[in-house]
Amino acid sequence: MTLQRYFIDDNVWESEATPTTPVFISGQRIYAITTIGGERHPFGEWHLRDTMGGVWAHPLRIMDGWALALEMEGIVTPLDHAVRCDLFGAYVTRHFTVGTLTLEWTEFAADDQPHYYATLLARNDGAAPVNATVLLRAEADLRFCWFGGVAPAEPEIDTIPGGVAWRATGAYAGVTVTLVSASPSVWEISGRMAQARFPLIVQPGEALALQWRLAVQRNDDPLPGNVLRAAVDTLSSKIALYRTITSAIRLETPDRDINRYWQVARQNIHMLRADYRPALAPYLLAGLPEYPQLFGCDTTYSVPGVVASGFASTARSALEELGRYAWRACSRVPHEITTNGRVYHPGNIQETPQFAVACWDYVRWSGDLDFLERMYPLCVEGLEHFSATLEGRGYPIGDGVVEVPGMGACKLDVVCYLYQALTTLRDMALTLGRPGDAVRFAGYAGELTARFESDWWIEQEGMYADSLHLDGRQQFDGHWTVLLPVLTGIAAPERAQRVLDRIVREWVNEWGMVHTRGADMRVWTLPTGLLALAAFRHGDADTGIQLLRNIGVTARYGTLGTLKELIPQGLCFIQLWSAALFVQGITEGLFGLSPHAHRHELIIEPRLPSGWSEATLHGLRVGDQTLDLHVTPEYAEIRLLKGDTPLLARYRAAADQPWREARITPGGRALLKREE
């Protein structure tokens, strides 16, 4: 076993795990999926089997992995079973002991360049000199991403000053991968394998370090500089970046675990940012190891949390890239785009209306009206795929977010997200000064709501059907999507609470909301996070915070410090929507925030759990304004730290309380109190 230690703020989490437990070493241009113990291990089950790990500079996999070993007195000791692995977010350090040598193997990736580094620090704790040799073995690879459309290449490896380089012809022409060291060495090449030996003579009490850099050069990219200096500078800047991220937007509540999960979630979102231009504009990886692709629904579910976390530019870029693909597909939003820009799945039916909702979510949080002007026509055109439904003739036909065979042709989630898109487009139209459009969309939404209640409600179940057959027959399977009428607002108010109460009783176990009641009892973070939002909005803050806590606790199972796809762990070991929904659950659920950054307005309706006396968000960004927000059961205090214009804050302590409001100038403060 290997002891993991994860460092977050001033806290350290520890757990024993198998040495092959995965670890994600992230950069926007390059990343590695390797192990906490140091052993090379195959990752990937459903896409590129056994090859989703290794080192990727998408759309290319450039190295299967490397291995270190120490040779002393004729005995070779592989460094593949670390005693301890320290996880810092910015970098990973494995610890070994061989004889009197203490070894620290650190790996990290540059954040903005396709450069990947490893260092080995050896310290002699004995009384006699140590004469050893470090062995480095690297297996080169050159292959395109899953469904990249190009066969893997056989790399041609050559020695270069200080290391080796590999390249290939055809589709790989113009790409050179270099692996160089800061210390003199002689490299040997055998097929895909490159090996080097590094003499290591360490005096008692002395420490010596070796450094290596793996880099990708495309066409006329400049040659990387000195390895040692670049390694030091890169690690220093990355540590500083992560410290900035940690301190930028801070949460303080009476629950220290919730505070730490907040930091983990924001750190995970940062780690999942990707920039693979020119193949794809910057976006967010959906989950690893299986889903580095650009996804429609994963992105749309994550936008509010991503923007509230401080990564608005990445959210915008991802939406714009989805929009470019949708425009070429007559405004149908794709489900999955490979990392070299090929559409694998043209989109489930609900993803087009979900995209409109996500665009509005981005605008609400960012205030970016230029973006809205450009995306509005695309979102409007997307409705043409639902023209029959909007004219009162049936419901959309096709798969929705639950991809399960045997359901009726018309899916509940599709209708719910279509309704939400209509109300969203109404608000978009009003914002852009198009009242005629707003009236039309509001009319569609009202007509859909009226039909929905009569066609989908099952009185004996006290629930809405999961699907309808083409002859109108209802089918109830108990999938997690039964939540969506409540969450999207299409459910009649008197039925919404009834549905929510039954879900909490019958769909929720100790970990969260099950996928399908009585059939698939796995708990996914997606429905659990969405249920948390619904619970908060309907006044059940105790359930809401417990569900968020369940998402957060996945960071303590398996790989420490990453939020998983399943609860407590399973499938992807780091998942975008897990982190983003946790953040949204805090901002829009716990604090009850509804931002309208384009109007410089913020609505605040806090829902504090039992026993909580207060909660504070420091450094929250709403558009171009930055604020501190402190809430208690009795009042909300807002400090406007940055911004060029006043902020209108509207506060309501509870649904039966009157609204209070104040216009706060930059540098000012407002205290809005509950009515006595």
KARAVEN-V907133 format. One record per pair of residues at least 24 apart in sequence whose C-alpha atoms are under 8 Angstrom apart, sorted by sequence separation. I is the first residue (numbers start at 0). J is the second residue. D is the distance in Angstrom with one decimal. If there is no record, write none. Layout:
BEGIN
I;J;D
I;J;D
END
This chain:
BEGIN
30;54;5.8
31;55;6.2
99;123;5.8
100;124;6.2
162;186;6.7
293;317;8.0
354;378;7.6
607;631;7.7
639;663;6.8
641;665;5.9
29;54;7.2
30;55;5.5
39;64;6.2
99;124;5.4
100;125;7.5
141;166;7.7
241;266;7.8
596;621;5.8
597;622;7.3
605;630;7.0
607;632;7.1
638;663;7.9
639;664;7.0
640;665;6.2
641;666;6.8
29;55;5.6
30;56;6.7
39;65;7.1
99;125;5.1
139;165;7.4
141;167;7.7
295;321;7.0
352;378;7.7
418;444;5.7
524;550;6.0
596;622;5.0
639;665;5.3
640;666;5.2
29;56;4.4
39;66;7.0
182;209;6.7
351;378;7.8
479;506;7.9
550;577;6.8
594;621;6.9
596;623;8.0
639;666;5.4
640;667;7.5
28;56;5.9
29;57;7.1
38;66;7.0
158;186;7.0
181;209;6.8
182;210;7.4
638;666;7.0
639;667;5.7
28;57;7.4
37;66;7.3
100;129;7.9
180;209;7.6
181;210;5.5
352;381;7.3
418;447;7.1
638;667;5.9
639;668;6.4
141;171;7.9
163;193;7.5
180;210;5.7
181;211;6.3
283;313;7.3
351;381;6.3
352;382;7.5
418;448;7.6
551;581;7.5
638;668;4.4
33;64;7.8
157;188;7.7
180;211;4.3
282;313;5.7
283;314;7.8
550;581;7.1
637;668;5.6
638;669;6.7
3;35;7.6
156;188;7.3
179;211;5.7
180;212;6.4
281;313;6.1
282;314;6.8
636;668;7.2
637;669;5.3
178;211;7.0
179;212;5.5
461;494;7.8
479;512;7.3
636;669;5.7
637;670;6.6
1;35;7.3
156;190;8.0
178;212;5.6
179;213;6.8
282;316;6.2
283;317;7.1
479;513;6.8
547;581;6.0
636;670;4.5
1;36;6.4
156;191;7.3
177;212;7.8
178;213;4.5
281;316;5.7
282;317;4.4
479;514;5.2
499;534;7.7
511;546;5.9
635;670;5.9
636;671;6.4
177;213;5.7
178;214;6.6
280;316;6.4
281;317;6.2
318;354;7.9
461;497;7.0
462;498;5.7
478;514;5.8
479;515;5.8
510;546;7.6
634;670;6.9
635;671;5.3
154;191;6.8
176;213;7.1
177;214;5.3
268;305;6.9
280;317;7.0
295;332;6.7
461;498;6.5
478;515;4.2
479;516;7.8
547;584;7.0
634;671;5.5
635;672;6.5
153;191;7.9
176;214;5.7
177;215;6.6
295;333;5.8
296;334;6.5
452;490;7.4
477;515;5.3
478;516;6.5
511;549;6.7
634;672;4.2
176;215;4.6
177;216;7.9
294;333;7.4
295;334;4.5
452;491;7.5
476;515;7.3
477;516;5.3
510;549;5.8
524;563;7.6
525;564;7.9
633;672;5.9
634;673;5.6
38;78;7.4
39;79;7.8
175;215;5.9
176;216;6.3
268;308;8.0
280;320;6.2
294;334;5.3
295;335;6.3
318;358;7.1
476;516;7.8
477;517;7.9
524;564;5.8
590;630;7.7
633;673;5.2
37;78;6.3
38;79;4.2
174;215;7.0
175;216;5.2
269;310;7.7
272;313;7.2
279;320;7.4
294;335;4.5
448;489;6.0
496;537;7.6
523;564;6.1
524;565;5.8
543;584;7.9
632;673;8.0
36;78;7.9
37;79;4.4
38;80;6.8
174;216;5.8
175;217;6.5
293;335;5.8
294;336;6.4
448;490;7.7
523;565;4.5
524;566;6.5
36;79;5.4
37;80;6.2
173;216;8.0
174;217;4.7
265;308;5.8
292;335;6.5
293;336;5.1
486;529;7.5
522;565;5.7
523;566;6.0
36;80;4.5
37;81;6.6
173;217;5.5
174;218;6.4
181;225;7.6
292;336;5.7
293;337;6.6
486;530;7.8
521;565;7.3
522;566;5.5
36;81;4.5
173;218;4.7
181;226;5.4
292;337;5.0
293;338;7.1
379;424;7.5
521;566;7.8
543;588;7.7
544;589;7.6
599;644;7.6
601;646;7.4
603;648;7.4
35;81;7.2
36;82;7.6
180;226;6.7
181;227;5.8
292;338;5.5
315;361;7.2
378;424;7.8
480;526;7.8
486;532;7.6
543;589;7.9
599;645;7.1
600;646;5.7
601;647;6.3
602;648;6.0
603;649;6.1
604;650;6.0
605;651;7.8
36;83;7.8
179;226;7.6
291;338;7.3
314;361;7.4
330;377;5.8
348;395;7.6
479;526;6.3
486;533;5.4
599;646;5.2
600;647;4.6
601;648;5.0
602;649;4.8
603;650;4.8
604;651;5.2
605;652;6.6
36;84;7.0
330;378;7.2
348;396;7.7
482;530;7.0
485;533;6.9
599;647;6.2
600;648;5.9
601;649;6.3
602;650;6.0
603;651;6.5
604;652;6.0
605;653;7.8
35;84;5.8
348;397;6.1
349;398;7.9
350;399;7.9
528;577;7.4
540;589;7.1
600;649;7.7
604;653;6.9
311;361;7.6
330;380;6.1
331;381;6.1
347;397;7.2
348;398;6.0
349;399;5.5
140;191;7.3
295;346;7.5
326;377;6.8
329;380;7.6
330;381;4.9
347;398;5.5
348;399;5.6
349;400;6.9
525;576;6.6
529;580;7.3
532;583;7.9
139;191;5.3
322;374;7.4
325;377;7.9
329;381;7.4
347;399;5.4
375;427;7.4
524;576;7.7
525;577;6.5
528;580;5.5
532;584;5.6
536;588;6.4
138;191;5.5
139;192;6.4
331;384;7.8
347;400;7.0
411;464;6.9
412;465;7.9
524;577;5.6
528;581;6.5
531;584;6.5
535;588;5.1
138;192;4.6
139;193;7.6
296;350;5.8
299;353;6.3
303;357;7.6
311;365;6.9
389;443;6.1
411;465;5.2
535;589;6.5
137;192;5.7
138;193;6.5
295;350;6.3
299;354;5.9
302;357;6.2
306;361;6.9
322;377;7.4
391;446;7.9
410;465;6.3
411;466;5.4
511;566;7.6
525;580;7.5
532;587;7.5
536;591;7.5
37;93;7.3
136;192;6.8
137;193;5.3
371;427;7.7
391;447;7.7
410;466;4.5
411;467;7.9
510;566;6.1
528;584;6.9
532;588;5.3
535;591;7.9
36;93;7.0
56;113;6.5
136;193;5.8
137;194;6.5
296;353;7.1
299;356;7.7
300;357;7.3
303;360;5.8
307;364;7.0
409;466;5.4
410;467;6.6
510;567;7.0
531;588;7.5
35;93;7.0
136;194;4.5
296;354;7.7
299;357;5.0
302;360;6.8
303;361;6.5
306;364;6.7
389;447;7.3
408;466;6.9
409;467;5.0
71;130;6.9
72;131;7.5
135;194;5.5
136;195;6.8
279;338;6.7
295;354;7.4
302;361;6.4
306;365;7.4
372;431;7.4
406;465;7.9
407;466;5.0
408;467;6.2
409;468;6.4
71;131;4.8
134;194;7.1
135;195;5.4
248;308;7.2
278;338;6.8
279;339;6.8
406;466;6.2
407;467;4.9
408;468;5.3
409;469;7.4
18;79;7.7
70;131;5.7
71;132;6.7
134;195;6.0
135;196;6.6
248;309;7.7
278;339;5.0
279;340;6.0
303;364;7.4
406;467;7.9
407;468;4.4
408;469;6.3
18;80;5.9
69;131;6.9
70;132;5.1
134;196;4.8
278;340;5.5
406;468;8.0
407;469;7.4
18;81;7.1
69;132;5.8
70;133;6.3
133;196;5.7
134;197;6.5
275;338;7.5
349;412;7.0
353;416;6.0
356;419;6.9
24;88;7.8
25;89;7.8
69;133;4.8
70;134;7.3
132;196;6.3
133;197;5.0
349;413;4.6
352;416;5.9
353;417;7.7
356;420;5.5
359;423;6.7
544;608;7.0
24;89;7.8
68;133;5.9
69;134;6.1
132;197;5.4
133;198;6.4
348;413;6.4
349;414;7.9
352;417;5.4
355;420;5.8
24;90;6.7
67;133;7.0
68;134;5.1
132;198;4.5
133;199;6.9
407;473;7.9
540;606;5.7
541;607;7.9
24;91;7.4
67;134;5.6
68;135;6.7
131;198;6.2
132;199;5.3
349;416;6.3
352;419;7.7
353;420;6.7
356;423;6.0
407;474;6.7
539;606;7.9
540;607;6.0
541;608;4.8
67;135;4.8
130;198;7.7
131;199;5.0
349;417;7.2
352;420;5.2
355;423;7.2
359;427;7.1
406;474;7.2
412;480;6.1
415;483;6.3
419;487;5.7
538;606;6.6
540;608;4.8
541;609;6.4
66;135;5.8
67;136;6.6
130;199;6.0
131;200;6.2
355;424;7.3
411;480;7.1
415;484;5.8
418;487;7.6
419;488;7.3
539;608;8.0
540;609;7.7
65;135;7.0
66;136;5.2
129;199;7.8
130;200;4.6
411;481;7.5
419;489;7.6
65;136;5.5
66;137;6.5
129;200;5.6
130;201;6.7
412;483;6.3
416;487;6.9
418;489;6.6
535;606;6.4
65;137;4.2
128;200;7.1
129;201;5.2
411;483;7.9
412;484;7.9
415;487;6.2
64;137;6.0
65;138;6.3
128;201;5.7
129;202;6.5
63;137;7.7
64;138;5.9
128;202;4.4
129;203;7.9
415;489;6.4
62;137;7.5
63;138;5.5
64;139;7.7
127;202;6.9
128;203;5.6
62;138;6.0
63;139;6.1
127;203;5.7
62;139;4.6
63;140;5.9
126;203;5.3
401;478;7.8
30;108;6.5
61;139;6.4
62;140;4.6
123;201;6.1
125;203;5.7
126;204;7.9
1;80;7.0
4;83;7.5
6;85;7.6
29;108;6.7
61;140;4.8
62;141;7.2
122;201;7.2
123;202;6.5
124;203;6.2
125;204;7.2
401;480;7.6
0;80;7.8
1;81;5.9
2;82;6.3
3;83;5.9
4;84;6.2
5;85;6.0
6;86;6.3
7;87;7.4
29;109;7.6
60;140;6.4
61;141;5.0
121;201;7.8
123;203;5.3
124;204;5.6
1;82;5.2
2;83;4.5
3;84;4.9
4;85;4.8
5;86;4.7
6;87;5.4
28;109;7.9
29;110;8.0
60;141;5.6
61;142;7.1
123;204;5.3
124;205;8.0
0;82;7.6
1;83;5.4
2;84;6.2
3;85;6.0
4;86;6.0
5;87;6.2
6;88;7.9
24;106;7.5
25;107;7.4
26;108;5.3
27;109;7.9
28;110;6.9
59;141;6.5
60;142;5.4
122;204;6.8
123;205;5.8
1;84;6.9
3;86;7.3
24;107;6.1
25;108;6.0
26;109;5.6
27;110;5.3
28;111;6.0
29;112;7.4
59;142;5.6
60;143;6.3
122;205;5.8
123;206;6.5
24;108;6.6
26;110;4.3
27;111;5.8
28;112;5.6
29;113;5.0
59;143;4.7
60;144;7.0
122;206;4.1
25;110;7.5
26;111;6.8
27;112;7.5
28;113;4.9
29;114;6.8
30;115;7.7
58;143;5.6
59;144;5.9
121;206;5.4
122;207;6.6
26;112;7.8
28;114;8.0
29;115;7.2
57;143;7.8
58;144;5.2
120;206;6.8
121;207;5.4
26;113;7.8
57;144;7.0
120;207;5.7
121;208;6.2
120;208;4.3
58;147;7.7
119;208;5.5
120;209;6.6
118;208;6.8
119;209;5.2
118;209;5.5
119;210;6.5
118;210;4.4
117;210;5.8
118;211;6.3
116;210;7.3
117;211;5.3
116;211;5.7
117;212;6.6
116;212;4.5
115;212;5.6
116;213;6.3
47;145;6.0
114;212;6.8
115;213;5.0
46;145;6.3
114;213;5.8
115;214;6.3
114;214;4.4
113;214;5.8
114;215;6.7
113;215;5.6
113;216;8.0
296;400;7.9
116;230;6.6
61;176;7.1
109;233;6.0
109;234;7.7
107;234;7.2
110;237;7.0
109;237;7.3
90;234;7.8
89;234;7.8
89;237;5.9
89;238;5.8
89;241;6.4
88;241;7.4
56;215;7.6
88;266;7.4
147;337;7.0
146;337;6.9
147;338;7.7
145;337;6.9
147;339;6.3
144;337;7.2
144;338;6.5
147;341;7.4
144;339;7.1
146;341;7.9
143;339;8.0
146;343;7.6
58;275;7.3
57;275;6.1
56;275;7.8
58;278;7.5
366;595;7.0
368;597;6.9
363;593;7.9
364;594;5.7
366;596;4.3
367;597;6.8
363;594;5.5
364;595;6.5
365;596;5.8
366;597;3.8
363;595;4.7
364;596;5.6
365;597;7.3
366;598;7.4
362;595;7.8
363;596;5.4
366;599;7.9
362;596;7.2
363;597;6.7
362;597;7.1
52;288;6.6
8;245;7.4
51;288;5.8
51;289;6.6
27;270;7.7
46;289;6.6
26;270;6.9
27;271;7.7
45;289;7.1
25;270;5.6
27;272;5.7
28;273;6.3
43;288;6.3
44;289;7.6
25;271;7.4
26;272;7.8
27;273;4.3
28;274;5.5
42;288;6.8
43;289;6.1
26;273;7.4
27;274;5.2
28;275;6.2
27;275;7.8
7;259;7.2
7;262;7.5
366;621;7.8
367;622;7.6
7;263;7.5
32;288;7.4
365;621;6.1
366;622;5.1
364;621;5.5
365;622;4.0
366;623;7.8
364;622;5.9
365;623;7.3
301;575;7.0
304;578;7.7
305;579;5.7
308;582;7.0
301;576;5.3
304;579;4.2
307;582;7.3
300;576;6.5
303;579;7.3
304;580;5.9
307;583;7.4
302;579;7.4
304;581;7.4
305;582;7.8
286;564;7.9
297;575;7.4
298;576;7.8
301;579;5.0
304;582;5.0
297;576;6.3
300;579;7.9
301;580;6.5
304;583;4.6
307;586;7.5
58;338;5.1
300;580;7.6
303;583;6.1
57;338;6.2
58;339;5.2
57;339;7.4
289;571;6.7
288;571;6.0
287;571;5.1
288;572;7.3
286;571;5.7
287;572;6.2
286;572;7.4
287;573;5.7
264;551;8.0
286;573;5.5
287;574;6.8
260;548;8.0
286;574;4.3
285;574;6.1
286;575;5.9
261;551;8.0
285;575;5.1
257;548;6.4
260;551;5.2
263;554;7.7
284;575;6.9
285;576;7.4
256;548;7.8
260;552;7.7
283;575;7.5
257;551;7.3
260;554;7.7
267;561;6.5
267;562;7.5
263;560;6.2
264;561;7.9
263;561;7.0
264;562;7.1
263;562;7.8
271;575;7.1
267;573;7.6
268;575;6.5
267;575;7.5
268;578;6.5
267;578;6.5
268;579;7.1
309;620;6.8
307;619;7.2
264;577;7.8
265;578;6.9
307;620;6.8
264;578;4.4
265;579;7.9
307;621;7.7
263;578;7.8
264;579;6.9
264;581;6.9
265;582;7.5
264;582;6.8
261;581;7.3
261;582;6.6
253;611;6.4
252;611;7.8
253;612;7.7
253;613;7.3
252;613;6.5
253;614;7.3
252;614;4.6
251;614;5.7
252;615;6.5
250;614;7.6
251;615;5.0
250;615;5.8
251;616;6.5
250;616;4.8
249;616;5.8
250;617;6.4
248;616;7.0
249;617;5.0
248;617;5.5
249;618;6.8
247;617;7.8
248;618;4.7
247;618;6.0
248;619;5.7
86;559;7.7
86;560;7.9
22;558;6.5
20;557;6.8
21;558;6.4
20;558;6.3
14;555;7.9
16;557;7.0
12;555;7.6
14;559;7.9
13;559;8.0
12;559;7.6
21;572;7.7
5;559;6.0
4;559;7.5
5;560;6.3
3;559;7.1
END
